[in-house]
Amino acid sequence: MASPHSFCCSSRAEGVGWWSRLVPPSMDWAATALLCAAAATVITLVHIYHHLLHYAEPIYQRFIVRLIFMAPVMLRSASA
């Protein structure tokens, strides 16, 4: 009888799961970070676009847009 862990766990030290068959183990963290950074940038730019599209409270929204814009700026500075 097989052990209960033989189905979900591999005996290999690295690369368990479907993701390891697509991307080499050394690129797992880099690919995940790139995907998250790209998603955060897109979401942030859409959010800024909606704030500027409905610019009803200029005094407040100017500061809100500045704060939201910090996410892509920080992502860019962290990747450099």
C-alpha positions in Angstrom: 0.0 0.0 0.0 1.3 3.5 -0.9 1.9 6.0 1.8 -0.7 8.8 2.2 1.9 11.3 1.2 3.1 9.6 -2.0 0.2 11.1 -4.0 0.8 14.8 -3.2 4.5 14.9 -2.4 7.4 14.1 -4.7 10.7 12.6 -3.7 12.6 15.2 -5.7 14.1 18.0 -3.7 13.1 20.7 -6.1 10.2 21.4 -8.4 7.0 19.9 -7.0 3.8 20.6 -8.9 2.7 21.7 -12.4 4.5 25.1 -12.2 7.9 23.5 -12.0 7.3 21.7 -15.3 6.7 25.1 -17.0 9.4 27.2 -15.5 12.8 26.2 -14.2 13.1 26.3 -10.3 15.5 29.2 -10.4 12.9 31.4 -12.2 9.9 30.6 -9.9 10.3 33.6 -7.7 11.2 36.0 -10.5 8.2 34.9 -12.6 5.8 35.2 -9.7 7.2 38.6 -8.8 6.9 39.8 -12.4 3.4 38.6 -12.6 2.3 40.3 -9.4 4.1 43.6 -10.3 2.4 43.6 -13.7 -1.0 43.0 -12.2 -0.5 45.7 -9.6 0.6 48.2 -12.2 -2.4 47.5 -14.4 -4.9 47.7 -11.5 -3.2 50.9 -10.3 -3.3 52.6 -13.7 -7.0 51.7 -14.1 -7.7 53.1 -10.7 -6.0 56.3 -11.5 -7.8 56.5 -14.8 -11.2 56.2 -13.1 -10.2 58.9 -10.6 -9.2 61.3 -13.3 -12.3 60.4 -15.4 -14.6 61.3 -12.6 -12.7 64.3 -11.2 -15.4 65.7 -9.0 -13.4 66.7 -5.9 -10.1 68.2 -7.3 -8.7 69.1 -3.8 -9.0 65.5 -2.5 -8.6 63.6 -5.7 -5.3 65.3 -6.5 -3.8 63.8 -3.3 -5.5 60.5 -3.8 -4.1 60.1 -7.3 -0.6 61.0 -6.0 -0.9 58.3 -3.3 -2.2 55.7 -5.8 0.6 56.5 -8.2 3.2 55.5 -5.6 2.6 51.8 -6.3 4.0 51.8 -9.9 6.8 54.1 -8.8 7.8 51.8 -6.0 7.5 48.7 -8.2 9.8 50.4 -10.8 12.4 51.5 -8.2 12.4 48.0 -6.6 13.0 46.3 -10.0 15.9 48.6 -10.9 
